[in-house]
């Protein structure tokens, strides 16, 4: 029985990377993403890191994926509120859904 590895995002664009049955995991979804990442690495190396603006925020691939997950949770919670409004739910249930949106937004805001 083969264990399936969970899908991972592309290190450049964040799309899901298809898994190969053998060998190392792919890090990029397409050749163009691999090329953009290479260009960025060489530009940073040539400039000694000075190519980034002073106010730039640099995230690791894992941090970016975590942030994307948090934003997705906020979007899902907001969609739940919109659906509940269309269905005419009770005010108490709507309050609970709004609290969930606020909780997800607070978690997404804590990435800094």
Backbone bond lengths (Angstrom), bond angles and torsions (degrees), N, CA, C in turn:
res aa  C-N    CA-C-N  psi(-1)  N-CA   C-N-CA  omega(-1)  CA-C   N-CA-C  phi
1 X - - - 1.447 - - 1.525 109.04 -
2 X 1.298 116.62 129.16 1.457 122.50 -177.94 1.518 110.00 -93.90
3 X 1.331 115.14 132.65 1.467 119.23 176.49 1.513 109.06 -81.81
4 X 1.312 115.27 131.53 1.463 120.16 177.30 1.516 108.74 -87.47
5 X 1.302 115.04 131.64 1.455 119.81 177.08 1.522 108.69 -86.09
6 X 1.328 117.22 143.69 1.468 118.75 179.08 1.528 109.81 -65.56
7 X 1.331 117.94 146.49 1.464 119.83 179.43 1.520 110.23 -64.07
8 X 1.317 114.90 148.06 1.459 119.25 179.00 1.522 108.78 -122.96
9 X 1.327 117.00 153.36 1.467 119.62 -179.02 1.529 111.38 -80.62
10 X 1.324 115.09 154.93 1.460 121.84 174.28 1.530 107.81 -62.87
11 X 1.324 117.09 137.73 1.465 120.15 -177.69 1.523 112.30 -71.83
12 X 1.345 117.92 -10.95 1.458 119.82 178.55 1.524 112.40 -103.21
13 X 1.339 116.92 -54.23 1.470 119.47 -172.27 1.524 113.89 -106.03
14 X 1.331 118.50 -15.27 1.450 121.12 177.83 1.520 115.27 90.90
15 X 1.343 118.04 -3.56 1.467 119.59 176.68 1.521 109.66 -66.79
16 X 1.324 115.57 160.33 1.458 120.08 178.60 1.530 109.26 -70.28
17 X 1.332 115.98 134.61 1.459 121.99 -179.90 1.520 108.23 -97.01
18 X 1.337 116.20 129.46 1.462 119.36 179.08 1.525 109.47 -68.20
19 X 1.315 115.31 145.26 1.459 121.35 -176.63 1.520 109.79 -91.78
20 X 1.326 116.48 141.69 1.459 121.11 175.25 1.521 108.32 -98.75
21 X 1.332 117.87 146.18 1.465 119.44 -176.55 1.533 113.42 -68.03
22 X 1.324 117.57 -28.90 1.464 120.15 -179.28 1.518 109.46 -132.98
23 X 1.317 115.06 162.78 1.454 120.33 175.76 1.514 113.59 82.55
24 X 1.330 113.76 -169.76 1.463 119.65 -179.36 1.518 111.11 -70.34
25 X 1.318 114.82 154.94 1.464 120.16 176.35 1.517 109.23 -72.69
26 X 1.315 115.36 143.59 1.455 120.34 175.15 1.524 108.72 -73.27
27 X 1.331 116.41 143.50 1.455 120.76 179.97 1.522 112.07 -101.28
28 X 1.325 117.02 -21.14 1.459 121.61 -176.55 1.525 109.33 -126.46
29 X 1.333 116.08 146.93 1.467 119.97 -177.37 1.526 112.02 -78.71
30 X 1.322 117.37 -28.70 1.464 121.00 -177.75 1.522 109.53 -142.25
31 X 1.314 115.56 163.10 1.458 121.24 177.41 1.529 110.82 -61.84
32 X 1.327 117.52 -36.27 1.467 120.00 -178.74 1.533 111.11 -64.73
33 X 1.333 117.42 -35.56 1.470 120.25 177.27 1.527 110.31 -67.26
34 X 1.326 115.92 -41.14 1.468 119.38 177.84 1.524 109.84 -62.02
35 X 1.342 116.82 -40.77 1.461 121.14 179.95 1.526 111.25 -64.76
36 X 1.345 118.37 -45.05 1.469 121.09 179.05 1.527 110.88 -60.54
37 X 1.324 117.01 -40.92 1.463 120.54 179.38 1.527 110.34 -64.97
38 X 1.326 116.74 -41.19 1.464 120.91 177.89 1.528 110.42 -62.28
39 X 1.328 116.25 -45.13 1.464 119.79 179.65 1.520 111.47 -60.67
40 X 1.317 116.45 -40.82 1.458 119.62 179.10 1.531 110.73 -65.46
41 X 1.329 116.81 -43.81 1.472 119.54 179.80 1.516 111.48 -62.01
42 X 1.330 117.41 -44.24 1.463 119.36 -178.83 1.525 111.54 -69.36
43 X 1.329 117.39 -35.39 1.465 120.24 177.27 1.528 110.44 -64.45
44 X 1.320 116.57 -42.66 1.462 119.94 178.94 1.520 111.31 -66.29
45 X 1.328 116.54 -39.85 1.463 119.92 -179.84 1.529 110.60 -66.70
46 X 1.336 117.46 -41.11 1.461 121.06 -179.12 1.526 111.77 -67.60
47 X 1.311 116.61 -34.18 1.465 120.56 -178.13 1.522 111.90 -89.76
48 X 1.303 117.28 -1.83 1.457 119.97 -177.79 1.512 112.20 66.62
49 X 1.317 117.08 26.02 1.461 121.08 179.94 1.517 113.13 85.90
50 X 1.345 118.09 -3.83 1.459 121.06 -176.84 1.527 112.77 -79.27
51 X 1.342 118.05 -5.33 1.464 120.66 -178.04 1.526 111.86 -73.09
52 X 1.309 117.54 -15.75 1.463 120.59 179.78 1.521 110.04 -84.35
53 X 1.324 116.86 138.59 1.466 118.73 175.08 1.531 110.72 -64.32
54 X 1.300 116.16 158.63 1.466 120.49 -176.76 1.517 112.45 -62.18
55 X 1.341 117.62 -29.82 1.462 119.92 -177.71 1.532 112.74 -97.84
56 X 1.332 118.26 13.59 1.466 121.53 -179.60 1.524 110.41 -69.84
57 X 1.323 114.80 144.72 1.462 121.49 175.70 1.516 106.90 -111.25
58 X 1.315 117.12 121.04 1.456 121.76 -179.31 1.519 108.23 -106.92
59 X 1.324 116.06 125.12 1.460 122.00 179.57 1.517 109.53 -114.86
60 X 1.315 115.91 147.13 1.454 119.17 171.02 1.521 107.83 -73.48
61 X 1.321 116.41 166.70 1.468 120.09 178.76 1.527 110.43 -60.36
62 X 1.318 116.78 -38.36 1.468 120.51 179.77 1.527 111.31 -66.62
63 X 1.336 116.86 -42.44 1.465 120.32 178.54 1.528 111.20 -64.44
64 X 1.324 116.51 -40.09 1.463 120.17 178.66 1.524 110.92 -64.88
65 X 1.330 116.82 -40.37 1.469 120.44 178.50 1.526 110.78 -65.24
66 X 1.331 116.77 -40.14 1.463 120.73 178.49 1.525 110.63 -64.28
67 X 1.324 116.59 -42.77 1.463 120.48 178.31 1.526 110.82 -63.39
68 X 1.324 116.99 -41.89 1.467 120.61 178.07 1.527 110.69 -61.74
69 X 1.335 117.22 -39.22 1.469 120.83 177.39 1.525 111.13 -62.94
70 X 1.329 116.80 -42.23 1.469 120.56 -179.78 1.526 111.20 -64.91
71 X 1.313 116.53 -40.95 1.467 120.43 178.64 1.524 110.07 -65.73
72 X 1.321 117.11 -38.77 1.466 121.17 177.34 1.528 110.43 -61.85
73 X 1.324 117.65 -39.68 1.464 120.99 178.63 1.532 110.99 -63.92
74 X 1.324 116.89 -38.71 1.470 120.27 177.41 1.522 109.89 -64.05
75 X 1.332 116.02 -44.73 1.462 119.58 179.89 1.524 111.61 -61.23
76 X 1.331 117.03 -43.77 1.469 120.63 179.32 1.528 111.25 -62.62
77 X 1.326 116.56 -41.70 1.462 120.09 179.31 1.530 110.70 -64.98
78 X 1.329 117.05 -39.36 1.467 120.37 178.22 1.529 110.71 -66.78
79 X 1.324 117.21 -38.16 1.467 120.43 176.65 1.526 111.07 -64.44
80 X 1.334 116.87 -36.51 1.467 120.46 176.40 1.527 110.91 -61.54
81 X 1.333 116.90 -41.14 1.468 120.76 178.55 1.527 109.88 -64.32
82 X 1.334 116.79 -44.53 1.468 120.18 179.96 1.528 111.04 -61.69
83 X 1.320 117.04 -42.11 1.468 121.07 178.31 1.522 110.72 -64.23
84 X 1.328 116.12 -42.40 1.465 120.25 179.98 1.526 111.20 -62.83
85 X 1.332 116.92 -39.45 1.466 120.16 177.94 1.527 111.21 -63.45
86 X 1.329 116.42 -41.46 1.468 120.37 179.09 1.527 111.49 -64.98
87 X 1.329 116.28 -33.49 1.465 120.70 -178.10 1.527 112.35 -86.05
88 X 1.318 117.46 -7.86 1.458 121.38 177.63 1.519 113.84 68.30
89 X 1.327 117.29 49.27 1.466 120.88 -178.96 1.526 111.20 -73.08
90 X 1.305 114.75 168.23 1.467 122.27 -179.92 1.534 110.01 -66.54
91 X 1.330 117.44 150.03 1.472 121.12 179.75 1.533 113.62 -57.35
92 X 1.319 117.72 -36.49 1.465 120.01 179.87 1.520 112.15 -63.66
93 X 1.325 116.26 -41.46 1.464 120.36 178.57 1.525 110.45 -68.39
94 X 1.328 116.35 -37.36 1.460 120.63 177.90 1.528 110.78 -64.74
95 X 1.341 116.71 -39.65 1.472 120.22 176.33 1.526 110.52 -60.39
96 X 1.328 116.52 -42.74 1.472 120.75 179.91 1.528 110.74 -63.01
97 X 1.330 117.00 -40.84 1.467 120.29 178.35 1.525 111.16 -66.26
98 X 1.330 116.83 -39.49 1.469 120.31 177.33 1.525 111.02 -64.69
99 X 1.326 116.38 -37.70 1.465 120.03 177.03 1.522 110.30 -63.34
100 X 1.345 116.67 -36.47 1.461 120.43 178.14 1.527 111.01 -66.52
101 X 1.330 116.93 -38.26 1.467 120.49 176.66 1.523 109.83 -62.84
102 X 1.329 116.50 -46.16 1.467 120.14 179.71 1.520 111.97 -62.27
103 X 1.325 116.71 -40.23 1.468 120.90 178.71 1.533 110.56 -64.13
104 X 1.335 117.04 -44.78 1.467 120.74 179.51 1.528 111.00 -65.32
105 X 1.334 116.71 -38.94 1.462 120.30 178.88 1.527 111.23 -66.35
106 X 1.326 116.95 -39.50 1.468 120.12 177.94 1.522 110.69 -64.71
107 X 1.326 117.19 -39.36 1.469 120.60 178.16 1.524 110.58 -66.21
108 X 1.330 117.58 -39.09 1.465 121.03 179.50 1.519 111.09 -69.48
109 X 1.334 117.18 -31.12 1.455 121.10 -179.34 1.522 111.80 -73.75
110 X 1.317 118.07 -19.58 1.463 121.02 -176.41 1.509 115.32 -81.99
111 X 1.317 119.05 16.12 1.466 120.78 -177.13 1.515 113.19 -76.15
112 X 1.327 117.80 -20.07 1.469 119.93 -176.43 1.486 113.17 -73.56
